[in-house]
């Protein structure tokens, strides 16, 4: 399964934005964005919403029940 950090990085790169540009757009310092993209920290839901808006993307959240053994 792809990580949240990889999803952020891939979407940012597809949009043609640098970390500095995206950070500025969402009001976050570049080191924080790096930490999210490198999976050192998890971005909050509100931050993920800001990222999606800045990248003209849709944020989808899915909660799926696990199969019981």
PLY file of the C-alpha trace (Angstrom):
ply
format ascii 1.0
element vertex 69
property float x
property float y
property float z
element edge 68
property int vertex1
property int vertex2
end_header
0.00 0.00 0.00
1.32 3.45 -0.88
2.07 5.74 2.05
0.46 9.11 2.69
3.85 10.76 2.23
4.28 9.16 -1.20
0.79 10.30 -2.18
1.60 13.89 -1.17
4.94 13.86 -3.00
3.52 12.29 -6.16
0.62 14.74 -6.30
2.94 17.71 -5.71
5.30 16.58 -8.47
2.41 15.95 -10.90
1.24 19.51 -10.21
4.74 20.77 -11.04
5.24 22.46 -7.66
8.35 22.56 -5.53
8.14 21.87 -1.81
8.70 25.57 -1.23
5.80 26.52 -3.52
3.40 24.03 -1.95
4.50 24.95 1.56
3.85 28.61 0.82
0.45 27.82 -0.68
-0.70 25.95 2.44
1.16 28.00 5.06
3.57 25.26 6.13
7.36 25.38 6.47
9.33 23.30 3.97
10.85 21.06 6.70
7.34 20.08 7.82
6.37 19.21 4.26
9.58 17.18 3.89
8.76 15.27 7.07
5.31 14.42 5.71
6.67 13.35 2.32
9.36 11.23 3.98
6.82 9.63 6.35
8.56 10.92 9.47
5.32 12.57 10.63
1.69 12.27 9.56
-0.07 15.34 8.20
-3.30 16.27 9.98
-6.60 15.93 8.19
-6.86 19.72 7.94
-3.38 19.85 6.36
-4.32 17.13 3.89
-7.39 19.15 2.92
-5.20 22.22 2.32
-2.79 20.17 0.22
-5.62 18.79 -1.89
-7.03 22.27 -2.46
-3.62 23.73 -3.34
-3.03 20.91 -5.83
-6.53 21.24 -7.30
-7.18 17.66 -6.22
-9.83 15.76 -4.32
-9.16 14.26 -0.90
-10.82 10.88 -0.47
-10.89 9.07 2.84
-12.03 5.50 3.09
-12.54 3.47 6.23
-12.86 -0.21 5.48
-13.68 -2.92 7.95
-11.07 -5.63 8.17
-12.04 -9.19 7.53
-12.26 -11.20 10.72
-10.17 -14.35 10.92
0 1
1 2
2 3
3 4
4 5
5 6
6 7
7 8
8 9
9 10
10 11
11 12
12 13
13 14
14 15
15 16
16 17
17 18
18 19
19 20
20 21
21 22
22 23
23 24
24 25
25 26
26 27
27 28
28 29
29 30
30 31
31 32
32 33
33 34
34 35
35 36
36 37
37 38
38 39
39 40
40 41
41 42
42 43
43 44
44 45
45 46
46 47
47 48
48 49
49 50
50 51
51 52
52 53
53 54
54 55
55 56
56 57
57 58
58 59
59 60
60 61
61 62
62 63
63 64
64 65
65 66
66 67
67 68
